[in-house]
Amino acid sequence: MQHPVNTRLEKAEQPKQQSTETWWRLGIWMWGAVTLLLFTPDRVLDRFNLLAWMDPMLPFLALAFVVLSAVFMSETLTDLGQALLHGIRRRVTTERIRERLTVLDHQERAILREFFIQRRSTIALPADEPAVHGLEEVNILRQTRSIDAFTPDGYLHYQIHPWARPMLTARTLNLPLGEMNEGQIQYLKATRPDFVVRELRIRRRRAAA
């Protein structure tokens, strides 16, 4: 269930995004129309009785063409710059994640195993837990906006960062491959973090109430 505050925020953002897209489309149409008028041969304009209208309007059309072209060029360069920065950031972050996964402690591995044990993409974890904070700091975990009525106080919902997910293998998390025997099942149960077990108990109790 999505939190009502998050729902209101998303609804408030939608009109702004739609307004920006509308102005962008309008600008493209204006630039196209101005470009067509400026670079269409005179004989074609004369055929549609536009040549006489074009003479006094030429300075304004030229100015509009320059301004609109500058705006589009600026936006294009900004988008290219953002894409480049995003690529660099992703490469650096991915390398940090890869290095961090080689030195996970038992608690951090146990936290990440919970996503596979519970078979959920989002789980509730205590925000003040050092192991949770450490995984979030290096972008292995990230907070989500989702929240429900069964989430205990002090807990937030987390998911595995998409950049980290491909690197989380059974070997990295000490997960057994194939069918588990009784010893492996008991090991996974014994190594589950106490705060995860507590959260599951609170969730079941609240769901049953």
MIDOSE-1310 file (N, C-alpha, C; in nm, 2 decimals, decimal comma, always signed):
residues 209
mqhp	+0,09/-0,12/+0,00/+0,00/+0,00/+0,00/+0,09/+0,12/+0,00; +0,06/+0,21/-0,08/+0,14/+0,33/-0,10/+0,10/+0,44/+0,01; +0,20/+0,51/+0,06/+0,17/+0,61/+0,16/+0,10/+0,73/+0,10; -0,01/+0,78/+0,17/-0,08/+0,89/+0,11/+0,00/+1,01/+0,08
vntr	+0,10/+1,04/+0,16/+0,19/+1,16/+0,14/+0,26/+1,14/+0,01; +0,32/+1,02/-0,02/+0,39/+1,00/-0,14/+0,30/+1,01/-0,26; +0,17/+0,96/-0,25/+0,08/+0,97/-0,36/+0,05/+1,12/-0,39; +0,03/+1,20/-0,29/+0,01/+1,34/-0,31/+0,13/+1,41/-0,38
leka	+0,25/+1,37/-0,34/+0,37/+1,43/-0,40/+0,38/+1,39/-0,55; +0,35/+1,27/-0,58/+0,35/+1,23/-0,72/+0,25/+1,30/-0,80; +0,13/+1,31/-0,75/+0,02/+1,38/-0,82/+0,06/+1,53/-0,84; +0,13/+1,59/-0,75/+0,17/+1,73/-0,76/+0,28/+1,75/-0,86
eqpk	+0,36/+1,65/-0,88/+0,47/+1,65/-0,98/+0,42/+1,63/-1,12; +0,31/+1,56/-1,14/+0,26/+1,53/-1,27/+0,22/+1,65/-1,36; +0,15/+1,75/-1,30/+0,11/+1,87/-1,39/+0,24/+1,95/-1,43; +0,34/+1,96/-1,34/+0,46/+2,03/-1,38/+0,53/+1,96/-1,49
qqst	+0,54/+1,83/-1,49/+0,60/+1,75/-1,60/+0,52/+1,77/-1,73; +0,39/+1,76/-1,72/+0,31/+1,77/-1,84/+0,32/+1,91/-1,90; +0,33/+2,02/-1,81/+0,34/+2,15/-1,86/+0,48/+2,17/-1,93; +0,58/+2,11/-1,88/+0,72/+2,12/-1,94/+0,72/+2,06/-2,08
etww	+0,65/+1,94/-2,09/+0,65/+1,87/-2,21/+0,57/+1,95/-2,32; +0,46/+2,01/-2,27/+0,37/+2,09/-2,36/+0,45/+2,21/-2,42; +0,52/+2,28/-2,33/+0,60/+2,39/-2,38/+0,72/+2,34/-2,47; +0,77/+2,23/-2,44/+0,88/+2,18/-2,53/+0,83/+2,14/-2,67
rlgi	+0,71/+2,08/-2,67/+0,65/+2,04/-2,81/+0,62/+2,17/-2,88; +0,56/+2,27/-2,81/+0,53/+2,40/-2,87/+0,65/+2,47/-2,93; +0,76/+2,46/-2,86/+0,89/+2,52/-2,91/+0,94/+2,45/-3,03; +0,93/+2,32/-3,03/+0,97/+2,24/-3,15/+0,89/+2,28/-3,27
wmwg	+0,76/+2,29/-3,25/+0,67/+2,33/-3,37/+0,70/+2,47/-3,42; +0,73/+2,56/-3,32/+0,76/+2,70/-3,36/+0,90/+2,70/-3,44; +0,99/+2,63/-3,39/+1,12/+2,63/-3,45/+1,11/+2,57/-3,59; +1,03/+2,46/-3,61/+1,01/+2,40/-3,74/+0,94/+2,50/-3,84
avtl	+0,84/+2,57/-3,79/+0,77/+2,66/-3,87/+0,86/+2,78/-3,92; +0,94/+2,83/-3,82/+1,03/+2,94/-3,86/+1,13/+2,90/-3,95; +1,19/+2,78/-3,93/+1,29/+2,72/-4,02/+1,23/+2,70/-4,16; +1,11/+2,65/-4,17/+1,05/+2,63/-4,30/+1,03/+2,76/-4,37
llft	+0,98/+2,86/-4,30/+0,96/+2,99/-4,37/+1,09/+3,05/-4,41; +1,20/+3,04/-4,33/+1,33/+3,11/-4,37/+1,40/+3,04/-4,48; +1,39/+2,91/-4,49/+1,47/+2,84/-4,59/+1,39/+2,78/-4,71; +1,26/+2,82/-4,71/+1,18/+2,78/-4,83/+1,21/+2,87/-4,95
pdrv	+1,24/+2,82/-5,07/+1,27/+2,91/-5,18/+1,16/+3,01/-5,21; +1,20/+3,13/-5,26/+1,11/+3,24/-5,28/+0,99/+3,20/-5,38; +1,02/+3,12/-5,48/+0,92/+3,09/-5,57/+0,81/+3,01/-5,51; +0,84/+2,92/-5,41/+0,74/+2,85/-5,34/+0,66/+2,94/-5,25
ldrf	+0,73/+3,03/-5,18/+0,65/+3,13/-5,10/+0,56/+3,21/-5,18; +0,61/+3,25/-5,30/+0,53/+3,34/-5,39/+0,40/+3,26/-5,44; +0,42/+3,13/-5,46/+0,30/+3,05/-5,50/+0,19/+3,06/-5,40; +0,23/+3,06/-5,27/+0,13/+3,06/-5,16/+0,10/+3,21/-5,11
nlla	+0,15/+3,31/-5,19/+0,13/+3,45/-5,15/+0,18/+3,48/-5,01; +0,30/+3,42/-4,98/+0,37/+3,45/-4,86/+0,49/+3,54/-4,87; +0,53/+3,56/-4,99/+0,66/+3,64/-5,01/+0,64/+3,78/-4,97; +0,53/+3,84/-5,00/+0,51/+3,98/-4,96/+0,50/+4,00/-4,80
wmdp	+0,44/+3,89/-4,74/+0,43/+3,89/-4,60/+0,57/+3,87/-4,53; +0,66/+3,79/-4,60/+0,78/+3,76/-4,54/+0,88/+3,88/-4,53; +0,87/+3,97/-4,62/+0,97/+4,08/-4,63/+0,98/+4,16/-4,50; +0,86/+4,21/-4,44/+0,87/+4,28/-4,32/+0,89/+4,19/-4,20
mlpf	+0,86/+4,07/-4,21/+0,87/+3,98/-4,10/+1,01/+3,91/-4,09; +1,09/+3,93/-4,19/+1,22/+3,85/-4,19/+1,31/+3,88/-4,07; +1,32/+4,00/-4,03/+1,41/+4,02/-3,91/+1,36/+3,95/-3,78; +1,23/+3,95/-3,76/+1,17/+3,88/-3,65/+1,18/+3,73/-3,66
lala	+1,16/+3,68/-3,78/+1,18/+3,53/-3,80/+1,32/+3,49/-3,78; +1,41/+3,57/-3,83/+1,55/+3,54/-3,81/+1,59/+3,54/-3,66; +1,54/+3,64/-3,59/+1,57/+3,65/-3,44/+1,51/+3,53/-3,37; +1,39/+3,49/-3,41/+1,32/+3,37/-3,35/+1,40/+3,25/-3,38
fvvl	+1,45/+3,23/-3,50/+1,53/+3,12/-3,54/+1,65/+3,11/-3,45; +1,72/+3,22/-3,43/+1,85/+3,22/-3,36/+1,82/+3,19/-3,21; +1,72/+3,25/-3,15/+1,68/+3,22/-3,01/+1,64/+3,08/-2,99; +1,55/+3,03/-3,07/+1,50/+2,89/-3,06/+1,62/+2,79/-3,08
savf	+1,70/+2,82/-3,18/+1,81/+2,73/-3,21/+1,91/+2,72/-3,09; +1,93/+2,84/-3,03/+2,02/+2,85/-2,91/+1,96/+2,77/-2,79; +1,83/+2,78/-2,77/+1,77/+2,71/-2,66/+1,78/+2,56/-2,69; +1,75/+2,51/-2,81/+1,76/+2,37/-2,84/+1,90/+2,32/-2,82
mset	+2,00/+2,40/-2,87/+2,14/+2,36/-2,86/+2,18/+2,35/-2,72; +2,14/+2,45/-2,64/+2,17/+2,45/-2,49/+2,11/+2,33/-2,42; +1,98/+2,29/-2,46/+1,92/+2,18/-2,40/+1,99/+2,05/-2,44; +2,03/+2,04/-2,57/+2,10/+1,92/-2,62/+2,23/+1,90/-2,55
ltdl	+2,31/+2,01/-2,53/+2,44/+2,00/-2,47/+2,42/+1,97/-2,32; +2,32/+2,02/-2,26/+2,29/+1,99/-2,12/+2,26/+1,84/-2,10; +2,17/+1,79/-2,19/+2,14/+1,64/-2,19/+2,26/+1,56/-2,21; +2,34/+1,60/-2,31/+2,47/+1,52/-2,33/+2,56/+1,52/-2,21
gqal	+2,57/+1,64/-2,15/+2,65/+1,65/-2,03/+2,60/+1,57/-1,92; +2,47/+1,57/-1,90/+2,41/+1,49/-1,79/+2,43/+1,34/-1,82; +2,41/+1,30/-1,95/+2,44/+1,16/-1,98/+2,58/+1,11/-1,95; +2,67/+1,20/-1,99/+2,81/+1,17/-1,96/+2,84/+1,16/-1,81
lhgi	+2,79/+1,26/-1,74/+2,81/+1,25/-1,59/+2,75/+1,13/-1,53; +2,63/+1,09/-1,58/+2,56/+0,97/-1,53/+2,64/+0,85/-1,56; +2,70/+0,84/-1,68/+2,79/+0,73/-1,72/+2,91/+0,72/-1,63; +2,97/+0,83/-1,60/+3,09/+0,83/-1,51/+3,05/+0,79/-1,37
rrrv	+2,94/+0,85/-1,32/+2,90/+0,82/-1,19/+2,86/+0,67/-1,17; +2,80/+0,62/-1,28/+2,76/+0,47/-1,27/+2,88/+0,39/-1,27; +2,98/+0,42/-1,35/+3,11/+0,34/-1,36/+3,18/+0,34/-1,22; +3,19/+0,47/-1,16/+3,26/+0,48/-1,03/+3,18/+0,40/-0,92
tter	+3,05/+0,42/-0,92/+2,97/+0,36/-0,82/+2,97/+0,21/-0,83; +2,96/+0,16/-0,96/+2,97/+0,01/-0,98/+3,10/-0,05/-0,93; +3,21/+0,03/-0,95/+3,34/-0,02/-0,90/+3,34/-0,02/-0,75; +3,28/+0,08/-0,69/+3,28/+0,08/-0,54/+3,20/-0,04/-0,49
irer	+3,08/-0,06/-0,55/+3,00/-0,17/-0,51/+3,07/-0,31/-0,53; +3,14/-0,32/-0,64/+3,22/-0,45/-0,66/+3,32/-0,47/-0,55; +3,40/-0,36/-0,52/+3,50/-0,37/-0,42/+3,44/-0,40/-0,28; +3,32/-0,34/-0,25/+3,26/-0,36/-0,12/+3,21/-0,50/-0,11
ltvl	+3,16/-0,56/-0,21/+3,10/-0,69/-0,21/+3,21/-0,80/-0,17; +3,33/-0,77/-0,20/+3,44/-0,86/-0,17/+3,48/-0,86/-0,02; +3,43/-0,76/+0,06/+3,47/-0,75/+0,20/+3,34/-0,75/+0,29; +3,23/-0,80/+0,25/+3,11/-0,80/+0,33/+3,13/-0,88/+0,46
dhqe	+3,08/-0,83/+0,57/+3,09/-0,91/+0,69/+2,96/-0,99/+0,70; +2,95/-1,08/+0,81/+2,84/-1,17/+0,82/+2,71/-1,11/+0,83; +2,70/-0,99/+0,90/+2,58/-0,92/+0,92/+2,53/-0,87/+0,78; +2,62/-0,81/+0,71/+2,58/-0,75/+0,58/+2,53/-0,86/+0,48
rail	+2,60/-0,97/+0,48/+2,56/-1,08/+0,40/+2,42/-1,13/+0,44; +2,40/-1,14/+0,57/+2,27/-1,19/+0,62/+2,16/-1,10/+0,58; +2,18/-0,97/+0,58/+2,08/-0,87/+0,54/+2,05/-0,89/+0,39; +2,15/-0,90/+0,31/+2,13/-0,92/+0,16/+2,06/-1,05/+0,13
reff	+2,09/-1,15/+0,21/+2,03/-1,29/+0,19/+1,88/-1,28/+0,21; +1,83/-1,19/+0,30/+1,69/-1,18/+0,33/+1,60/-1,15/+0,20; +1,66/-1,08/+0,11/+1,58/-1,05/-0,01/+1,55/-1,18/-0,09; +1,64/-1,27/-0,08/+1,63/-1,40/-0,15/+1,55/-1,50/-0,06
iqrr	+1,57/-1,50/+0,07/+1,50/-1,59/+0,16/+1,35/-1,55/+0,16; +1,32/-1,42/+0,17/+1,18/-1,37/+0,17/+1,12/-1,37/+0,03; +1,20/-1,37/-0,07/+1,16/-1,36/-0,21/+1,08/-1,24/-0,24; +1,14/-1,13/-0,19/+1,07/-1,00/-0,20/+1,17/-0,90/-0,26
stia	+1,13/-0,80/-0,34/+1,22/-0,70/-0,39/+1,24/-0,59/-0,29; +1,15/-0,58/-0,19/+1,16/-0,47/-0,09/+1,13/-0,53/+0,05; +1,22/-0,50/+0,14/+1,20/-0,55/+0,28/+1,22/-0,43/+0,37; +1,17/-0,45/+0,50/+1,18/-0,34/+0,60/+1,30/-0,37/+0,68
lpad	+1,38/-0,26/+0,71/+1,50/-0,28/+0,78/+1,51/-0,15/+0,87; +1,58/-0,17/+0,99/+1,60/-0,05/+1,08/+1,70/+0,05/+1,02; +1,66/+0,17/+1,01/+1,74/+0,28/+0,94/+1,87/+0,31/+1,02; +1,86/+0,29/+1,15/+1,98/+0,32/+1,24/+2,07/+0,20/+1,26
epav	+2,05/+0,09/+1,19/+2,14/-0,02/+1,20/+2,27/+0,01/+1,12; +2,38/+0,00/+1,18/+2,51/+0,03/+1,11/+2,53/-0,05/+0,99; +2,50/-0,18/+0,99/+2,52/-0,26/+0,87/+2,43/-0,21/+0,75; +2,30/-0,18/+0,79/+2,21/-0,12/+0,68/+2,26/+0,01/+0,63
hgle	+2,30/+0,10/+0,72/+2,36/+0,23/+0,68/+2,48/+0,21/+0,59; +2,57/+0,11/+0,62/+2,69/+0,09/+0,54/+2,66/+0,04/+0,40; +2,56/-0,04/+0,39/+2,52/-0,09/+0,26/+2,45/+0,02/+0,18; +2,38/+0,10/+0,25/+2,31/+0,21/+0,17/+2,42/+0,31/+0,13
evni	+2,52/+0,34/+0,21/+2,62/+0,44/+0,18/+2,70/+0,41/+0,05; +2,72/+0,28/+0,02/+2,79/+0,24/-0,10/+2,70/+0,20/-0,21; +2,56/+0,23/-0,20/+2,46/+0,21/-0,30/+2,44/+0,06/-0,33; +2,46/-0,02/-0,23/+2,41/-0,16/-0,25/+2,27/-0,17/-0,21
lrqt	+2,23/-0,09/-0,11/+2,08/-0,08/-0,08/+2,04/+0,06/-0,10; +1,91/+0,08/-0,13/+1,86/+0,22/-0,13/+1,71/+0,21/-0,08; +1,68/+0,33/-0,02/+1,54/+0,34/+0,04/+1,44/+0,35/-0,07; +1,32/+0,31/-0,04/+1,21/+0,32/-0,13/+1,10/+0,41/-0,07
rsid	+1,01/+0,45/-0,15/+0,90/+0,54/-0,09/+0,79/+0,45/-0,03; +0,79/+0,33/-0,06/+0,68/+0,24/-0,02/+0,68/+0,23/+0,13; +0,56/+0,22/+0,19/+0,54/+0,20/+0,33/+0,40/+0,14/+0,35; +0,38/+0,06/+0,46/+0,25/+0,00/+0,48/+0,22/+0,01/+0,63
aftp	+0,10/-0,03/+0,66/+0,05/-0,02/+0,80/+0,12/-0,12/+0,90; +0,19/-0,22/+0,84/+0,25/-0,32/+0,92/+0,40/-0,30/+0,95; +0,45/-0,19/+0,90/+0,59/-0,16/+0,92/+0,62/-0,11/+1,06; +0,71/-0,17/+1,13/+0,74/-0,13/+1,27/+0,80/+0,01/+1,27
dgyl	+0,79/+0,08/+1,39/+0,85/+0,21/+1,40/+1,00/+0,20/+1,39; +1,06/+0,30/+1,33/+1,21/+0,30/+1,31/+1,26/+0,22/+1,19; +1,17/+0,15/+1,12/+1,20/+0,07/+1,01/+1,17/+0,15/+0,88; +1,24/+0,13/+0,78/+1,22/+0,18/+0,65/+1,23/+0,07/+0,54
hyqi	+1,17/+0,09/+0,43/+1,17/-0,01/+0,33/+1,29/+0,01/+0,24; +1,36/-0,10/+0,21/+1,48/-0,09/+0,13/+1,47/-0,19/+0,01; +1,55/-0,16/-0,09/+1,56/-0,26/-0,20/+1,70/-0,26/-0,25; +1,74/-0,37/-0,32/+1,88/-0,37/-0,37/+1,89/-0,28/-0,49
hpwa	+2,00/-0,20/-0,49/+2,02/-0,11/-0,60/+2,03/-0,18/-0,73; +1,97/-0,13/-0,83/+1,98/-0,20/-0,96/+2,12/-0,22/-1,01; +2,21/-0,13/-0,98/+2,35/-0,15/-1,02/+2,42/-0,26/-0,95; +2,37/-0,29/-0,83/+2,43/-0,39/-0,74/+2,37/-0,53/-0,77
rpml	+2,25/-0,54/-0,81/+2,18/-0,66/-0,82/+2,25/-0,77/-0,91; +2,31/-0,73/-1,03/+2,37/-0,84/-1,11/+2,50/-0,90/-1,04; +2,55/-0,83/-0,94/+2,67/-0,87/-0,88/+2,65/-0,96/-0,76; +2,52/-0,97/-0,71/+2,49/-1,05/-0,60/+2,46/-1,19/-0,64
tart	+2,56/-1,27/-0,63/+2,55/-1,41/-0,66/+2,54/-1,50/-0,54; +2,50/-1,63/-0,56/+2,49/-1,72/-0,45/+2,63/-1,73/-0,37; +2,73/-1,73/-0,45/+2,87/-1,74/-0,39/+2,90/-1,62/-0,30; +2,86/-1,50/-0,35/+2,89/-1,37/-0,28/+2,81/-1,37/-0,15
lnlp	+2,69/-1,43/-0,14/+2,61/-1,42/-0,02/+2,61/-1,55/+0,06; +2,70/-1,65/+0,02/+2,70/-1,77/+0,09/+2,57/-1,85/+0,09; +2,50/-1,84/-0,03/+2,38/-1,91/-0,04/+2,40/-2,05/-0,11; +2,34/-2,15/-0,06/+2,36/-2,28/-0,12/+2,30/-2,29/-0,26
lgem	+2,36/-2,37/-0,35/+2,31/-2,39/-0,48/+2,22/-2,51/-0,49; +2,11/-2,50/-0,56/+2,02/-2,62/-0,57/+1,94/-2,65/-0,44; +1,90/-2,77/-0,42/+1,82/-2,81/-0,31/+1,90/-2,80/-0,18; +1,85/-2,74/-0,08/+1,92/-2,73/+0,05/+1,89/-2,85/+0,14
negq	+1,99/-2,89/+0,21/+1,98/-2,99/+0,31/+1,94/-2,93/+0,44; +1,91/-3,02/+0,54/+1,87/-2,97/+0,67/+1,97/-2,88/+0,74; +2,10/-2,91/+0,72/+2,20/-2,84/+0,78/+2,21/-2,70/+0,73; +2,20/-2,68/+0,60/+2,20/-2,55/+0,53/+2,08/-2,47/+0,57
iqyl	+1,96/-2,53/+0,58/+1,84/-2,46/+0,63/+1,86/-2,40/+0,77; +1,92/-2,49/+0,86/+1,94/-2,44/+0,99/+2,04/-2,33/+1,00; +2,14/-2,34/+0,92/+2,24/-2,24/+0,91/+2,18/-2,10/+0,87; +2,10/-2,10/+0,77/+2,04/-1,98/+0,72/+1,94/-1,92/+0,83
katr	+1,87/-2,01/+0,90/+1,78/-1,96/+1,01/+1,86/-1,90/+1,12; +1,97/-1,97/+1,16/+2,05/-1,92/+1,27/+2,13/-1,79/+1,24; +2,15/-1,76/+1,12/+2,23/-1,64/+1,08/+2,14/-1,52/+1,04; +2,01/-1,54/+1,05/+1,92/-1,43/+1,02/+1,93/-1,32/+1,12
pdfv	+1,94/-1,19/+1,08/+1,96/-1,08/+1,18/+1,84/-1,08/+1,27; +1,86/-1,05/+1,40/+1,76/-1,04/+1,50/+1,65/-0,94/+1,46; +1,70/-0,82/+1,41/+1,60/-0,72/+1,37/+1,51/-0,76/+1,26; +1,55/-0,85/+1,17/+1,47/-0,90/+1,07/+1,36/-0,99/+1,12
vrel	+1,41/-1,09/+1,21/+1,31/-1,18/+1,28/+1,21/-1,10/+1,36; +1,25/-1,00/+1,43/+1,16/-0,91/+1,51/+1,06/-0,84/+1,42; +1,11/-0,79/+1,30/+1,02/-0,72/+1,21/+0,91/-0,82/+1,16; +0,95/-0,94/+1,12/+0,85/-1,04/+1,07/+0,75/-1,07/+1,17
rirr	+0,79/-1,09/+1,30/+0,70/-1,12/+1,41/+0,60/-1,01/+1,43; +0,65/-0,88/+1,43/+0,56/-0,77/+1,45/+0,46/-0,76/+1,33; +0,51/-0,78/+1,21/+0,43/-0,78/+1,09/+0,31/-0,88/+1,10; +0,35/-1,00/+1,14/+0,25/-1,11/+1,14/+0,15/-1,08/+1,25
rraa	+0,20/-1,02/+1,37/+0,11/-0,99/+1,48/+0,01/-0,88/+1,44; +0,06/-0,78/+1,37/-0,03/-0,67/+1,32/-0,12/-0,71/+1,22; -0,08/-0,80/+1,13/-0,17/-0,85/+1,02/-0,28/-0,93/+1,08; -0,25/-1,00/+1,19/-0,35/-1,09/+1,25/-0,45/-1,01/+1,34
a	-0,41/-0,89/+1,38/-0,49/-0,81/+1,47/-0,62/-0,76/+1,40
